[in-house]
Amino acid sequence: MGRKVLVLNSDYRALTVCSVYKAFVLVFADKAEVVHRVEDAYLRTITRAYEVPSVIRLHAYVHVPFKSVMLNRHNVFKRDSYRCVYCGAKDELTLDHVVPRSKGGKTQWTNLVTACKKCNSRKGDYAPEEVGFKLPYKPFRPSYVVFLREFSGMGDSSWTPFLIQGHLAES
């Protein structure tokens, strides 16, 4: 089962995402409760059927000092929907520094975009405007909650109220 479950802290703030089986173990061990379940979906044993959770809440509060999205190739690709920001291609993707490193550009969320090899090669050591490229949006660092909601690709509509609440709390 590839479905994922949103895990909330005891104060209903989004913490993370886990597998259905991990969520089931937390609920079964009485460490969490089911806040929302998937309709007409069950985990079955020989003698019993258990509801499949889509959102669970931990009973004990877990202190998390700061939750951010790690800067790595995979997460930049996710943010950019696995498409070249210059031409929209989906194949042979690389990372591109909008302001080239040779010109002082840093390796950070606001300077990295997804580019196909062809566009990245064409852009080379220039700014996008210098070669006729236009960025469709300014590169940004996604907040953790926004990343879960918009870019994880694994949530369902039952997550929305908790992610919106978490986004307001993050601001």
Secondary structure as the mmCIF struct_conf table of DSSP 4:
data_model
#
loop_
_struct_conf.conf_type_id
_struct_conf.id
_struct_conf.beg_label_comp_id
_struct_conf.beg_label_asym_id
_struct_conf.beg_label_seq_id
_struct_conf.end_label_comp_id
_struct_conf.end_label_asym_id
_struct_conf.end_label_seq_id
STRN STRN1 LYS A 4 LEU A 8
TURN_TY1_P TURN_TY1_P1 SER A 10 ASP A 11
BEND BEND1 TYR A 12 TYR A 12
STRN STRN2 ALA A 14 SER A 19
HELX_RH_AL_P HELX_RH_AL_P1 VAL A 20 PHE A 28
TURN_TY1_P TURN_TY1_P2 ALA A 29 ASP A 30
BEND BEND2 LYS A 31 LYS A 31
STRN STRN3 ALA A 32 ARG A 44
BEND BEND3 ILE A 46 THR A 47
STRN STRN4 ALA A 49 LEU A 58
BEND BEND4 HIS A 59 ALA A 60
BEND BEND5 PRO A 65 PRO A 65
STRN STRN5 SER A 68 SER A 68
HELX_RH_AL_P HELX_RH_AL_P2 ARG A 73 ARG A 79
TURN_TY1_P TURN_TY1_P3 ASP A 80 TYR A 82
BEND BEND6 ARG A 83 ARG A 83
TURN_TY1_P TURN_TY1_P4 VAL A 85 CYS A 87
BEND BEND7 ASP A 91 GLU A 92
STRN STRN6 LEU A 93 HIS A 97
BEND BEND8 VAL A 98 VAL A 99
HELX_RH_3T_P HELX_RH_3T_P1 ARG A 101 LYS A 103
TURN_TY1_P TURN_TY1_P5 GLY A 104 GLY A 104
BEND BEND9 THR A 107 GLN A 108
HELX_RH_3T_P HELX_RH_3T_P2 TRP A 109 ASN A 111
STRN STRN7 LEU A 112 CYS A 116
HELX_RH_AL_P HELX_RH_AL_P3 LYS A 117 LYS A 123
TURN_TY1_P TURN_TY1_P6 GLY A 124 ASP A 125
BEND BEND10 TYR A 126 TYR A 126
HELX_RH_3T_P HELX_RH_3T_P3 PRO A 128 VAL A 131
TURN_TY1_P TURN_TY1_P7 GLY A 132 GLY A 132
BEND BEND11 PRO A 136 TYR A 137
STRN STRN8 SER A 143 SER A 143
HELX_RH_AL_P HELX_RH_AL_P4 TYR A 144 VAL A 146
HELX_RH_PI_P HELX_RH_PI_P1 PHE A 147 PHE A 151
BEND BEND12 SER A 152 GLY A 153
HELX_RH_3T_P HELX_RH_3T_P4 SER A 157 TRP A 159
HELX_RH_AL_P HELX_RH_AL_P5 THR A 160 GLU A 170
#
